């Protein structure tokens, strides 16, 4: 049975279109939250954790225990189950987990211009202009982070969809007619093709779950039980990893063959990466989240970026007074002396120290305040490790100049 997935920008009138479409074809609507709840029941993963994964928020020790990879695999298994049952309209971001080559699933984007969405938010939902702008920014950010993590593409990229509906140009009725016109063509797809695609999707999800213990950067494609795993990251001992992947995958029921190959990111350095810091480099990490800062420290050391870390503003100020420090990576929200106060005092007593703000709770106002106080850069968690190390290198070079 054909399936429809609908991704939409907030305040694009998508709810009305989905409701009318569902009533017309008799399909049940599945939201992301429905899929979260089912995944929670089936795999005992907290809904809050699943939300964090889709919103691309940091997960403690993910590099070691691969929580993100397991969550995505379990979400994909839940989606594959519903797709195989048929008669569903997916509304949300999780429809992107359906493989692009699944011909009996039609992917639709419902979107409108930012101006129209702001008008809809104030006129239809009774919200203030400030609330609407904030909601659009946060919703779009989540969507963009999700599609970037899956495809390295923006959420509204037309290549991700079979159809784009601009609701600032067409009515609800016209949108439904357009979707139905194309959806009816899917009914001509032979049942055996749909069954094969469903089997391949469910098998790919099962393989993803098995390989989640290996970590990120493994892309799985399945065609009639024949599996290709692309290693899309840099690794030590490639042959050993390929053997491990083959051993894990070939034991899964339904797998006919296993092939491994390297992807476009394979040669991108991810470990033992040397940023040519002078030795010794004097880097101080400051964050009250102990597990986070310890993990970050280890990841930097793998890249030959030597560093020290402390867990409070008081310790940071004491460390800077006792030992030479070139670059400080500083959290804002900490008990006792917070990051703002640390930044202010450091720039007064040790102005040559370059301070990079790394926070998970910041705002545009906080960013402006920090830059006015003399911060070198303002980054938000989860910061890409390459971006963070590159920023640290620039700050270090400025401090040593």
SULSUL-V630126 format. One record per helix or strand. SS is the DSSP state (hx for helix, st for strand). FROM is the first residue (numbers start at 1). LEN is the number of residues. If there is no record, write none. Layout:
ss: (SS SS)
from: (FROM FROM)
len: (LEN LEN)
This chain:
ss: (st hx st hx hx hx hx st hx st hx hx hx st hx hx st st hx st st hx st hx st hx st hx st hx)
from: (3 14 28 32 47 62 67 88 94 105 114 129 158 163 172 191 218 226 238 257 283 290 308 313 327 339 354 364 377 385)
len: (6 12 4 12 8 4 19 4 4 7 12 23 3 4 15 21 6 6 13 6 4 13 3 10 4 11 6 9 4 16)
